Amino acid sequence: MSPALSIRGLTKRYDDTRADRRRGRDKRAEAPGAGGFLAVEDLDLEVAAGSFFGLLGPNGAGKTTIISAVCNLIRLTAGEIGVFGLRHDAMEARRLVGLAEQDVNLDRFLDVEETLLYHGGYFGMCRAEARRRAGEMMDVFDLRAKAGVRAPKLSGGMRRRLLLARALMHEPRLVILDEPTAGVDFELRLELWRYIRRLHDQGTTILLTTHYLEEADELCEDIALIRGGHLIARDSADGLREAYDADSLADAYVRAMGAAPTA
């Protein structure tokens, strides 16, 4: 069986060095003799189909760049990406991926139902099928009562629910969750955990990024740690604890990051 995600030699250099510096980018990540910010360099990564995979690292480690590359939001400087054996930029591959981004990027002029219908149409769903699926997603995420409410009028928790519902609208086989529980209360976090687990139990491959290490410990079967655009460790949570002689995943994470060479 083809892996859900296969990344070979991924390199991404952002050209606008001055703009990147204004955003607070680390100058040390710039390769000598080359212009631009080097976010990820020669990265190899494979995610098995049906797995629950965690991608962890500090801000600026390259997580968002990797996700953006997989989802065709940025151009690669070098490397290849495969999604279930397909080129990541093929239309068939794009339909297999669902992304719930960290930033709440909902259209302020669309209500909840319209947001889902528009997304379904983008991925080629007919109107009747999109309406059926939108209703299903609103029921799953308790959004039915907010169907006619525009995004700016939703609470932060409801916006998070809508982001996840939109990502799942077209029934992708690989779901990428970028900080899905950032800023939500504890009860909603547990509720989202339950749904994500059910989704995984149904065979969906999950790629999760999070700064809540207890979340990764609770949910992920396989965890990769990255820093400075490089993979520095990969194992189960138990394996990482053992490798770094740590009592918790948080301790293992801190030790791994401390042991990793700077870019």
N, C-alpha and C positions, 0 to 999 in steps of 0.2 A: 504493500500500500504506500502511495506517495505521502510524504510528510505534509502536514497542513501548511507549514511555512519552511522554506529553505532559503537561507541568505548566504551568499558566497562572495567574499571579498568586498563587502559594502564599504564604500568611502563616500563621504559627503563633505565638500568644502563650500562654505558660503562665501561668495565673492566680495560682498560689500564689507570690507574690513572696518571702515570707519563707522558705519551704521551699527555693526555688531559690537564695536567697542562702546558706543553710546548706550547700548543696551546692557552693558556691564559684562560682556564676554571676557573670559580669561585669556589674556594675551599669550600665556604660555602654551595654549593649545594651537597656536599658529605654527605651521611647519616652517623651518628655516628656509629662506630663499623662495618662498611661495606666498602669494597674496591670498588673503581671506582666512576665515575662521574654519579650522578643521574640526568638525563636530564628531565624526565617526571615521575610523581608519581601518580598512582591511578586516572587517568584522565577518566572522562566520558564525551562523546560528541556525539550528534546526529545531522545529517544534513538531512533535509527533501528532498525527491526527487523533482527535479524541482526548488529548491531554488537557490538564489545567496548569498553565505555565505562568510563572511570575517573572517579571522583568523589573529588577530593583536597582536603584542607584540614586545618588544625590542630584539635586538640580544641576543641569548642565552636563550630565553624564552622557547624554545622547539618546535617551529613551524616546523623546518626542520626535527626534530626527528619524530614528528607526521606524517608528509607527508611521510617520508622514511618508517615508519612502515606500513602505509596504502598501499604503493606501493611495499612492500616486499623487500625493499633495506636493511633493517636491521632486526635482530631477536628480538622479544619481550622478555623482562624479565618476564613480566606477563601481563595478560589481553586478551581480545578478540576484534577482529575487524570484522565487517560485511559490505559487499558492496551489496546493493540491496538484502539483505536477504541471501547472500552467504558468506561462509568463505573467508576472504580477500586473502588467499593464494591458493584458488582454481583457476584453469586455467580460468574457466568461469568468475570469478570475476576480474581477471587480465585484461581480454579483455574489461571489462566495464570501465576501468580507463585510462585516458590519462594524462600525466604529462609533463608540460613545466617547467623545473627546472630553478632556479635562475642562476646557473653557466652555461656558454655556453659550453656544453659537446658534441660538434659535432665532428664526425670523420674527421680528417684533410685530409684523402685520398679519401673521397667521395665527389662528386659534389652534388648540390642541389637535382636533380632528383634521383640520386642513394641513397641519404640519406632517401628520402621518400619511395622509393621502398624497400629498405632493412628493414625499419621499418614495412611496410605493410606485408612483408614476414614473419617477426618475429611473427606477430599476425595472421598468417594463411591465408592471402589474396592470391588468385591466381594471377598469373602474369598480366593477362589482367585487372582484377579488380584493382590491385595495380597501374597499369599505368593510368587507368581512374581516380582514386582517386587522384593520384599524380598530374595529370594535373589540376584537379579541385582545389587542394590546392595551386598550383603555381599561378593559375589565381586569386584566392581569395586574396592571400597575395602579389600579384604583383612580383612574383619571376620567371615568365616564361622566361624573358630575361637573367636570371642568372642560368638557368637549368643546364648548363654544367660547372659551376664555382665551384671550391672546397671551402669548408668552410673558410679556412684561407684567401682567397682572397675577401671575402664578407665584407661589412661595418658592423659596430656594429648593426645598425638598421636592416640590412638584416639578420643577424644571429638571432636576436630576432624574426623576421618574420618566419624564418625557424624552430626555436624551437617550435613555436606555431603551425605551419603547421604540423610538425612531431607529436606533441601531439594529433592532431585531425585526423591524417591520417586514423586510424582504426575505426573512428566514435564512440568514447566512450560515455557512458551516464553520466559519472562523469569526469569532467575536472578539474585538479588541476593546478592552475597557481601560481607559486612561484616567486614573484617579477617580473611579466611579462614585466613591462615597466621600469625596472631599467636601467638608463643610456641612455634612448632613448630621442630624442628631442620631443618638445611639440606637433608638428604636427603628428608625428608617434604615440604618446601616444593617441591622440584623435582618430586616425584611428583604433588603436587596441581596444579602448573602443567601437567604433561602431560595430566592428565585434563580440566582446565578448557579447555585448548586443543582437545582432541578434541570436547568438548561444543560449543564454539563452531563448530568445523568442520562439525558436524552441523546447524547453523542456529539454535542457541539464542542468544538475546540475553543478554549478560552485563553486569551493572552491578557494578563492583568498587570498594570503598573500601579503601585501604591506606595505611599510613604508610611502607611500604617503597617508596621512589620507583623503585628499580631494578625492582621487580615491575611497577609501572605502565608503566614504559618498555619492559619486555620483552613485556607482554601486551596493552596497550590500544592500540586504533586511534585513539581520540578521548578527550580528557581535559578535564574541566572543573575549574577551581580555584575554591573558594569560601572566603569569609571573612566572619564576622559575619552569616551568613545571606544573603549576596549573591554572585552569580556575578561573578568578577573577570576571568576569562580562560577561553578554550576553544580548543583546537586539538589537532593531533597532537603527540606528543612532539617531533618535529623542528620543527614549527611554533612550539611554545613556546620551544624553545631559540633559534630564530632571532629571535622577537619580543623576547626579553629578552637577546639577545646573550650567551648562556650556553653553556658547554661541555658541560653535563650537565643533565638534567631537574631534578636537585636544586638546581643553581644557579639555573635558571629559576624554580623554585618559591620559593626564598628571595627572589629579586628581586621576583617578583609579589606576595608577601605583604608585603614591605617597601614596595612602591609603593601598595598598596591603602589607601584611607582607613579609619580606625578607625570602628567603629559609634558 
